[in-house]
Amino acid sequence: MVFEEKMIMNGEPDDEEEEEEEEEEEDMVDPIDAMRQKCEEAEHCVHTRKLLEQCETRVGSRSSTAEDCTEELFDFLHARDHCVAHKLFHSVK
């Protein structure tokens, strides 16, 4: 009990304050997620996603292959992030 009193006197947060902080954190939404979804619908991103999906289908249909879809994945991520980069910092306050 003495330890608990010392924690309260030292300004340590109690359980109620911690719960309120957790609730506030849940309400926050990262704007980059919405921008990524929107950019994935852009023409160039749709094209690179299609190439990635074709590669994944091709590789998945083979029982043993040394091929992977790393290049296609990087191309898609680059196209999407390039689109996001032009829009993201306009919304940051």
LINHU-V435000 format. One line per field, one symbol per residue. ss: DSSP state (H for helix, E for strand, C for the rest). burial: 1 if it has 9 or more other ideal C-beta (glycine too) atoms within 8 Angstrom, else 0. A space follows every 50 residues. Layout:
BEGIN
ss=???
burial=???
END
This chain:
BEGIN
ss=CHHHHHHHHCCCCCHHHHHHHHHHHHHCCCHHHHHHHHHHCCHHHHHHHH HHHHHHHHHHCCCCCCCCCHHHHHHHHHHHHHHHHHHHCCCCC
burial=00000000000000000100100000000010001100110100110110 1100110110000000001001101100110011001100000
END
